[in-house]
Amino acid sequence: RDVHMRARVLLLLLAVAHCHQLTPSVRPFGRVAPVRVRLSPLAIASDAESTAFEARREAAVASGLDEDATSLGSVVRREGELVVLEPPVGCEPADGSLVAFADGGVGAVLFCRVGLAFATQLSGPAAVLGEAASRGAGNLTLPLPAPDEAWAGEMSVRSLLATAGRGGGGGAVFEERVPQARRVPIGKPLHTGVTAVDALAPIGRGQSMLLLAPETLPSASGSAALASRMLSGAAQFAPEVKRVVVTTAEGAEAAQRSEWGDGSRLLVAESDAELVVAAQAACSMAQRAGGDALVVVDDLAPLLRLWRAAVRVGEELGRVVRPEEEGSMLRGFYSCLTERAHRRLGGESVTLLLLQPSPSVRASGAAASDAFALGDFEAAGFSQRALGRLRALEAKGIALTPPVLEKLGIPAPGSGHPRADGGRAAGAHVEELTSLVDGHIELSEPLAAAGRSPPIDPTQSLTRIGVGSTKLRPTASSAAMRAVTRALRLELASAADPVACEPAQRIRADACISVLQQPDTTPVSLGEQVALLSAATDGLLDEAVHTRDAAATDQLLRDLLAAVSAAAPELLPKVSRSGELTEAQAAELRGHTREFLAREEGQTG
């Protein structure tokens, strides 16, 4: 028995030894973030690959290489912007490590995977296959503006990288994440002025928020438009929050024309590798600024393209991993960015807003059709549940057109959606990202087609700050907002099922939706949001909204705010300043709302 016990202990120690990095990321936000584990090739390889791995390890030991060796091996592949290195076993460099190539070139490591280091070249002769590489002096630094310099202006990442590794000064790009001991719970909201965001998926200062949207959405309904609205709200209602936006040249032009462009720092990336550097540099800049800062990365698609290139290279070099292990490594890759969101002991914070394209429910190209046959869904491998609903429609003579499918929430064949013919792998990266961030907002094609602005899907949008917490009670929203939204999600969910929904529930949900509808891009103050949400969730708007069309309802809500402000000029501004809604203020607000609606009913009657 003792022999078996010692053997089990030995196996456990060997497993631990194969983990190069184990970084718990337990955030004091009422939830535990996934643990990032970087596994060595032995820990993720097949038996044949494990044997090859051990052979390389023995060769490394025989040649005198160890953990402190400066060698990064040699260039084994060029893949677009990536220079792929095979460092000695156990000597994978940290993200941001400088690389010195034998022929005089300089590069920087962006990330590692299955024992390979994926770098980008910064200067010098282009690295060639077989060229030796070694660790450079330190990590990547860029001449970023000092915290006390004017917080504005546009910076080209390519120009900044031209001085990297050659004494350009500045700060480290890939800084260490703030340790758990220096973090505190999130307790202050970042008001965006977008009612649907602040009510359904509020953003706390120091949290990470993922904004998901199909690229097929009209530009006015897409993620970039919503992010711009949120930035405008932050600029108006929280001017003390410093803003850093990572974007492309096209995005920079749009930013300069926006209301929030003045007073924001823009980091402009021209390639996928530059965007990785820019995102990390923006977080470092925000972290060193002091106070609160908001970092917006307007497209995470370049990160996924680089990762897929790394997967392809690994497979070509025989570094094959199992699907479940691939998911763990992908989370580790993304967590290098998502975990940079934090709130520190001194009260300073870095908030992340990350824009990620999501799968479309619509078919494209040759697969697009005005109507589909049931056989199209069967051939695409749809679930039996979806097929059952479609058979019921076909039996009633209802054509399976794209609008009908969107109302049912069923993707079209040929869309490549994870719930259609794309399979789970098509949405794996979105799932991994969603598991890492503190909240997510999803924009819906069917809601956009129905005229919702912004087309935020309430069933797929939430913040996790405070969920499951019993002691810390962290929160991403103000007390006033929480007071008027306790029943909001339930009201919307009750009306989601057209079969089980009672008429009264549908009327109440329509009233709630009307106050979330915000076609005017002007940010709305907290006090005004509270006034409208209070009227909707208390049922005061049920009849008024039910008897009006969209245009008349919009005017009604504008008139309601004007009437409340005229009757109590200090009520709504006080709620905005304090973030509180006392019982007396709530009662006063309901009284003014009832008086206004009674006058309206008398005039229309």
C-alpha positions in Angstrom: 0.0 0.0 0.0 2.9 2.4 0.9 4.5 1.7 -2.5 1.3 2.5 -4.3 0.9 5.7 -2.3 4.4 6.8 -3.1 3.8 6.1 -6.7 0.7 8.2 -6.8 2.5 11.1 -5.1 5.3 10.8 -7.6 2.9 10.9 -10.5 1.2 14.0 -9.0 4.5 15.8 -8.6 5.4 15.0 -12.2 2.1 16.4 -13.4 2.8 19.6 -11.4 6.3 19.8 -12.8 4.9 19.9 -16.4 2.9 23.0 -15.7 5.1 26.0 -16.6 2.6 28.5 -15.4 -0.4 28.3 -13.1 -1.9 31.7 -12.4 -5.1 31.8 -10.4 -7.2 34.8 -11.3 -9.8 35.0 -8.5 -11.4 38.4 -8.8 -13.2 39.8 -5.8 -16.2 40.5 -7.9 -18.4 37.7 -6.6 -17.1 35.1 -9.1 -14.0 33.1 -9.9 -12.4 33.8 -13.2 -11.0 30.7 -15.1 -7.5 29.6 -14.1 -4.9 30.1 -16.8 -2.7 27.1 -17.2 0.1 27.0 -19.7 0.9 23.3 -20.4 4.1 22.0 -21.8 4.0 19.9 -25.0 4.4 16.7 -22.9 1.2 17.6 -20.9 -0.9 18.0 -24.0 0.6 15.6 -26.5 -0.1 12.1 -27.6 2.1 9.2 -26.6 4.2 9.4 -29.8 4.6 13.2 -29.3 5.5 12.7 -25.7 8.4 10.4 -26.8 9.6 13.0 -29.2 9.3 15.7 -26.5 11.5 13.6 -24.1 14.0 13.2 -26.9 14.3 17.0 -27.3 14.5 17.4 -23.6 17.4 15.0 -23.3 19.2 16.7 -26.3 18.7 20.1 -24.5 20.2 18.8 -21.3 23.1 17.2 -23.2 23.9 20.5 -24.9 24.0 22.3 -21.6 20.8 24.4 -22.0 18.7 25.1 -18.9 16.0 27.4 -17.7 18.4 30.4 -17.7 19.6 29.9 -21.2 19.3 32.9 -23.5 18.8 30.9 -26.6 15.4 30.9 -28.3 16.4 28.2 -30.7 15.9 29.1 -34.4 13.3 30.2 -36.8 11.2 27.2 -37.9 8.5 28.9 -39.8 7.3 32.2 -41.3 3.5 32.6 -41.2 2.4 36.0 -42.4 3.5 38.5 -39.7 4.5 35.7 -37.4 8.1 34.5 -36.9 7.8 31.1 -35.3 10.6 30.0 -33.0 11.3 26.7 -31.3 13.0 27.6 -28.0 14.7 24.9 -25.9 12.4 22.7 -23.9 11.2 24.5 -20.8 12.5 27.9 -21.9 9.5 29.5 -23.5 9.8 33.3 -23.3 7.3 35.6 -21.6 4.9 37.6 -23.8 6.6 40.8 -24.8 10.2 39.4 -24.6 12.5 41.0 -27.1 14.1 38.7 -29.6 17.6 39.2 -31.1 18.0 37.4 -34.5 21.5 36.3 -35.6 21.6 38.5 -38.6 20.8 41.7 -36.6 17.0 41.8 -36.7 14.9 42.6 -33.6 11.5 41.1 -32.7 9.1 40.7 -29.9 7.3 37.6 -28.7 3.5 38.0 -28.9 2.5 34.7 -27.3 3.5 31.0 -26.9 1.7 27.9 -27.8 2.7 24.1 -27.6 6.3 24.9 -27.0 6.6 27.4 -29.9 7.1 31.1 -29.5 5.2 33.4 -32.0 7.0 36.7 -32.5 6.7 39.7 -34.8 9.7 41.3 -36.3 10.3 45.0 -35.4 13.4 45.9 -37.4 16.4 44.7 -39.3 16.9 42.1 -42.0 13.9 39.7 -42.4 14.4 36.6 -40.3 14.9 33.5 -42.4 14.2 29.8 -41.7 17.0 28.2 -39.6 18.2 31.6 -38.3 19.3 31.5 -34.7 17.5 33.7 -32.2 18.3 34.6 -28.6 16.6 36.7 -25.9 17.0 40.4 -26.3 17.7 42.9 -23.5 14.4 43.0 -21.5 10.9 43.3 -22.7 9.2 45.4 -25.4 8.9 49.1 -24.4 7.4 51.9 -26.4 7.8 55.7 -26.1 4.2 56.1 -24.8 3.1 59.5 -23.5 3.7 60.2 -19.9 0.7 60.2 -17.5 0.9 64.0 -17.0 0.9 64.8 -20.8 -2.2 66.0 -22.5 -4.6 63.2 -22.8 -5.4 63.4 -26.4 -4.0 62.7 -29.9 -3.5 59.9 -32.3 -0.5 57.6 -32.3 0.6 55.2 -35.0 1.6 51.8 -33.5 3.9 51.2 -36.5 5.7 54.5 -35.8 6.1 53.6 -32.1 7.4 50.1 -32.9 10.1 51.7 -35.1 12.0 52.6 -32.0 11.2 49.5 -29.9 14.2 47.6 -28.6 16.6 50.4 -29.5 16.5 52.6 -26.3 13.3 54.4 -27.3 12.3 54.7 -23.7 8.7 54.7 -22.4 7.0 52.0 -20.5 6.6 48.2 -20.8 3.9 47.1 -23.1 3.1 43.6 -21.7 3.0 44.5 -18.1 2.3 42.0 -15.3 -1.3 41.9 -14.4 -2.2 43.5 -11.1 -2.0 40.8 -8.3 -5.0 39.8 -6.4 -3.8 41.3 -3.2 -3.9 44.8 -4.8 -7.4 44.4 -6.2 -10.6 45.5 -4.6 -14.3 44.8 -5.5 -16.0 46.9 -8.1 -18.4 49.4 -6.5 -18.8 52.3 -8.9 -20.7 52.3 -12.2 -19.5 53.8 -15.5 -22.6 55.6 -16.8 -22.8 55.2 -20.6 -26.0 57.2 -21.3 -27.4 54.2 -23.2 -30.5 53.1 -21.3 -30.5 49.5 -22.5 -26.8 49.1 -21.5 -27.1 50.8 -18.1 -30.2 48.9 -17.2 -29.5 45.4 -18.6 -25.7 45.1 -18.6 -24.3 47.9 -16.5 -20.5 48.5 -16.6 -18.6 48.9 -13.4 -15.3 50.8 -13.3 -12.7 48.1 -13.4 -14.6 45.4 -15.2 -14.3 43.8 -18.6 -17.2 43.9 -21.0 -17.5 42.0 -24.3 -19.6 43.6 -27.1 -20.8 40.9 -29.6 -22.4 41.7 -32.9 -22.6 40.0 -36.3 -20.8 41.9 -39.1 -23.9 41.7 -41.2 -25.7 44.3 -39.1 -26.2 47.8 -40.6 -23.5 50.2 -39.5 -25.9 52.3 -37.5 -26.9 49.2 -35.5 -23.5 47.5 -35.2 -21.0 47.3 -32.3 -18.9 50.2 -33.5 -21.9 52.5 -33.4 -22.9 51.3 -29.9 -19.4 51.7 -28.6 -19.2 55.2 -30.0 -22.5 56.0 -28.1 -21.1 54.6 -24.9 -17.9 56.6 -25.3 -19.9 59.7 -25.8 -21.9 59.0 -22.6 -18.7 58.4 -20.7 -17.2 61.7 -22.0 -20.3 63.6 -21.0 -21.2 62.1 -17.6 -17.7 60.9 -16.5 -15.2 63.3 -18.0 -12.7 62.3 -15.3 -12.4 58.9 -16.8 -9.5 58.8 -19.3 -10.2 57.2 -22.6 -7.9 55.1 -24.8 -9.2 53.6 -28.0 -7.4 50.9 -30.1 -8.6 51.2 -33.7 -7.7 51.1 -37.4 -7.0 54.1 -39.6 -10.6 54.1 -40.7 -11.8 54.0 -37.1 -9.5 56.9 -36.2 -11.1 59.1 -38.8 -14.5 58.3 -37.4 -13.2 59.0 -33.9 -11.9 62.4 -34.9 -15.4 63.3 -36.1 -17.1 62.0 -33.0 -18.1 63.9 -29.8 -15.8 61.8 -27.7 -12.7 62.1 -30.0 -11.5 65.2 -28.3 -9.8 64.2 -25.1 -9.3 60.6 -26.1 -6.0 58.9 -27.0 -6.1 56.8 -30.2 -3.7 53.9 -30.9 -3.9 53.1 -34.6 -2.9 49.6 -35.7 -2.4 48.7 -39.3 -1.9 44.9 -38.9 -3.0 42.0 -36.7 0.3 41.9 -34.8 0.2 45.6 -34.3 -3.3 45.3 -32.8 -2.1 42.8 -30.2 0.7 45.3 -29.2 -1.7 48.2 -29.3 -4.2 46.5 -27.0 -1.6 45.7 -24.4 0.0 49.2 -24.7 -3.4 50.9 -24.2 -3.9 48.9 -21.0 -0.4 49.8 -19.8 -1.0 53.5 -20.6 -4.3 53.4 -18.8 -2.8 51.6 -15.8 0.0 54.2 -15.4 -2.4 57.2 -15.8 -3.8 57.0 -12.3 -7.5 57.4 -11.6 -10.1 55.7 -13.7 -9.5 54.8 -17.4 -11.6 53.2 -20.1 -9.8 51.1 -22.8 -11.8 50.2 -26.0 -10.5 47.7 -28.5 -12.7 48.0 -31.5 -12.0 44.6 -33.1 -10.7 41.4 -31.5 -10.8 39.5 -34.9 -7.1 40.0 -35.4 -6.3 38.1 -32.3 -8.4 35.1 -33.5 -6.7 35.2 -36.9 -3.2 35.1 -35.2 -4.3 32.2 -33.0 -5.7 30.2 -35.9 -2.4 30.7 -37.7 -0.5 29.5 -34.7 -2.8 26.4 -34.5 -2.2 25.7 -38.2 1.6 26.0 -37.7 1.5 23.7 -34.7 -0.4 21.0 -36.5 2.0 21.2 -39.5 4.9 20.8 -37.1 3.3 17.8 -35.3 2.1 19.7 -32.2 -1.5 18.3 -32.2 -3.7 18.8 -29.1 -7.1 17.6 -28.1 -10.2 19.9 -28.5 -10.7 20.2 -24.7 -7.1 21.2 -24.3 -7.3 23.7 -27.2 -10.1 25.5 -25.3 -7.9 25.8 -22.2 -5.0 27.3 -24.2 -7.3 29.7 -26.1 -8.6 31.0 -22.7 -5.1 31.5 -21.6 -4.3 33.4 -24.8 -7.3 35.8 -24.4 -6.9 36.1 -20.6 -3.6 38.0 -21.2 -5.9 40.9 -22.3 -9.1 40.4 -20.4 -7.4 40.1 -17.0 -5.9 43.5 -17.3 -9.2 45.0 -16.3 -9.1 45.7 -12.6 -9.8 48.1 -9.7 -6.9 48.7 -7.4 -6.6 49.4 -3.7 -6.1 53.1 -4.2 -9.4 53.3 -6.2 -7.8 53.5 -9.6 -9.3 51.3 -12.3 -8.9 50.1 -15.9 -12.2 49.2 -17.6 -12.1 47.2 -20.8 -14.7 47.3 -23.6 -13.8 44.7 -26.2 -15.6 44.4 -29.6 -15.9 40.9 -31.0 -17.7 39.8 -34.2 -20.2 37.1 -33.6 -21.7 34.5 -36.0 -24.6 35.6 -38.2 -27.9 33.8 -38.3 -28.3 34.6 -42.0 -27.0 32.6 -44.9 -24.6 34.3 -47.2 -23.4 33.9 -50.8 -24.7 30.9 -52.7 -26.4 29.6 -49.6 -28.7 32.6 -49.3 -32.3 32.0 -50.3 -35.7 33.7 -50.1 -37.2 30.4 -48.6 -35.7 27.1 -47.4 -37.0 23.6 -47.5 -37.1 21.3 -44.5 -34.6 19.1 -46.3 -32.1 21.9 -46.2 -32.1 21.9 -42.4 -32.0 18.1 -42.2 -28.9 18.0 -44.6 -27.2 20.7 -42.4 -27.6 18.5 -39.3 -29.9 20.7 -37.3 -31.1 19.5 -33.9 -34.3 17.5 -33.6 -35.8 20.2 -31.5 -35.3 22.8 -34.3 -36.5 20.3 -36.9 -39.7 19.6 -34.9 -40.5 23.3 -34.8 -39.9 23.7 -38.5 -42.0 20.6 -39.4 -44.9 22.2 -37.4 -44.6 25.4 -39.5 -44.4 23.5 -42.8 -47.5 21.5 -41.8 -49.4 24.8 -41.4 -48.2 26.0 -44.8 -45.9 28.6 -43.4 -42.9 29.3 -45.7 -39.5 28.9 -44.0 -38.3 32.4 -45.0 -35.4 34.2 -43.4 -37.7 36.6 -41.4 -39.7 33.7 -40.1 -36.5 31.9 -39.0 -35.2 35.0 -37.3 -38.4 35.4 -35.3 -38.0 31.8 -34.1 -34.3 32.3 -33.3 -33.3 29.6 -35.8 -30.2 30.3 -37.9 -30.5 29.7 -41.7 -28.8 26.7 -43.4 -25.5 27.9 -44.8 -25.0 30.6 -42.1 -22.2 28.7 -40.4 -23.8 29.5 -37.1 -22.8 27.2 -34.1 -26.5 26.2 -33.8 -26.7 25.5 -37.5 -24.2 23.9 -39.8 -21.1 25.6 -38.3 -21.0 23.2 -35.3 -19.7 24.1 -31.9 -16.2 24.9 -33.2 -17.5 27.9 -35.1 -18.4 29.6 -31.9 -15.8 28.2 -29.5 -13.7 31.4 -29.4 -16.8 33.4 -28.5 -17.6 30.9 -25.7 -14.1 31.1 -24.3 -14.1 34.9 -24.4 -17.5 35.1 -22.8 -16.3 32.8 -20.0 -13.4 35.2 -19.2 -15.0 38.6 -19.2 -17.2 40.2 -16.4 -20.2 40.7 -18.7 -21.3 40.7 -22.3 -23.7 42.6 -24.6 -25.1 40.9 -27.7 -26.6 42.7 -30.6 -29.3 40.9 -32.5 -30.0 40.8 -36.3 -33.8 40.1 -35.8 -34.1 43.0 -33.3 -32.3 45.3 -35.6 -34.6 44.3 -38.5 -37.6 45.0 -36.2 -36.4 48.5 -35.6 -34.9 48.2 -32.1 -32.2 50.8 -31.4 -29.8 49.7 -30.1 -30.7 46.1 -30.9 -29.5 44.7 -27.6 -30.8 41.2 -26.9 -31.9 41.2 -23.2 -31.7 37.4 -23.0 -28.1 37.3 -24.0 -26.8 40.5 -22.3 -25.7 40.7 -18.7 -23.1 41.7 -16.2 -21.7 39.1 -13.7 -20.4 41.6 -11.2 -21.8 40.6 -7.8 -23.4 37.4 -9.0 -23.1 34.8 -6.3 -21.5 37.2 -3.8 -22.6 36.9 -0.2 -20.1 39.1 1.6 -18.4 41.6 -0.7 -21.6 42.8 -2.4 -19.7 44.3 -5.4 -21.9 46.1 -7.9 -21.6 47.6 -11.4 -24.7 49.8 -11.2 -26.0 52.6 -9.0 -28.5 52.1 -6.2 -31.0 54.2 -8.1 -30.8 52.0 -11.2 -31.1 48.8 -9.2 -34.2 50.2 -7.6 -36.1 50.6 -10.9 -34.8 47.5 -12.7 -35.4 44.7 -10.2 -38.4 43.4 -12.3 -37.2 44.6 -15.7 -35.5 41.4 -16.9 -38.4 39.3 -15.6 -41.0 41.5 -17.4 -39.0 41.1 -20.7 -38.5 37.4 -20.2 -42.2 36.8 -19.5 -43.1 38.2 -22.9 -40.5 36.2 -24.7 -42.7 33.2 -25.1 -45.6 34.2 -27.3 -47.6 31.0 -26.4 -47.5 31.3 -22.6 -47.4 35.1 -22.4 -50.6 36.7 -21.0 -51.9 39.9 -22.8 -51.1 42.0 -19.7 -47.5 40.7 -19.6 -47.2 41.6 -23.3 -48.4 45.1 -22.7 -46.1 45.6 -19.7 -43.1 44.3 -21.7 -43.9 46.7 -24.6 -43.9 49.6 -22.1 -40.4 48.4 -20.9 -39.1 48.0 -24.4 -40.3 51.5 -25.3 -38.1 53.1 -22.6 -35.1 51.0 -23.7 -35.6 52.1 -27.3 -33.2 55.0 -28.0 -32.9 55.9 -31.7 -31.6 59.4 -30.7 -27.9 58.9 -30.0 -27.8 61.7 -27.4 -26.7 60.2 -24.1 -29.4 60.1 -21.4 -28.7 61.1 -17.8 -29.1 58.6 -14.9 -32.0 60.7 -13.5 -33.9 60.6 -16.8 -33.3 56.9 -17.2 -34.6 56.3 -13.7 -37.8 58.3 -14.4 -38.6 56.4 -17.5 -37.8 53.0 -16.1 -39.7 53.7 -12.9 -42.8 54.6 -15.0 -42.5 51.4 -17.1 -41.8 48.8 -14.4 -44.5 50.3 -12.1 -47.0 49.8 -14.8 -47.8 53.5 -15.3 -47.1 53.4 -19.0 -49.0 50.3 -19.9 -52.1 51.9 -21.3 -50.4 54.9 -22.8 -47.9 52.9 -24.8 -50.4 50.3 -25.8 -52.6 52.9 -27.5 -49.8 54.7 -29.4 -47.4 53.9 -32.3 -43.7 54.1 -32.0 -43.4 57.8 -33.0 -46.2 58.9 -30.7 -44.7 56.8 -27.8 -41.3 58.5 -28.3 -42.9 61.9 -28.1 -44.8 60.9 -25.0 -41.7 59.9 -23.2 -40.0 63.1 -24.1 -42.9 65.1 -22.9 -43.0 63.1 -19.6 -39.4 64.0 -18.8 -40.1 67.6 -19.6 -43.1 67.6 -17.3 -41.2 66.0 -14.4 -38.4 68.5 -14.8 -40.8 71.4 -14.8 -42.6 70.2 -11.7 -39.5 69.3 -9.8 -36.4 70.9 -11.4 -33.9 69.4 -8.9 -35.3 65.9 -8.6 -33.7 64.2 -11.6 -30.4 66.1 -11.4 -30.1 65.1 -7.7 -30.7 61.4 -8.6 -28.0 61.7 -11.3 -25.5 63.2 -8.9 -26.1 61.0 -5.9 -26.9 57.7 -7.7 -29.5 57.2 -5.1 -33.3 57.1 -5.2 -35.0 57.4 -1.8 -38.5 56.3 -1.0 -39.6 59.9 -0.9 -38.0 60.7 -4.2 -39.6 57.6 -5.8 -43.0 58.5 -4.5 -42.6 62.1 -5.8 -41.6 60.8 -9.1 -44.6 58.5 -9.4 -46.9 61.4 -8.4 -45.6 63.6 -11.2 -45.8 60.8 -13.7 -49.4 60.0 -12.8 -50.3 63.7 -13.0 -48.7 64.0 -16.5 -50.4 60.9 -17.8 -53.8 62.0 -16.5 -53.5 65.3 -18.3 -52.4 63.4 -21.5 -55.4 61.0 -21.2 -57.7 64.0 -20.7 -56.4 65.7 -23.8 -56.5 62.6 -26.0 -59.9 61.6 -24.6 
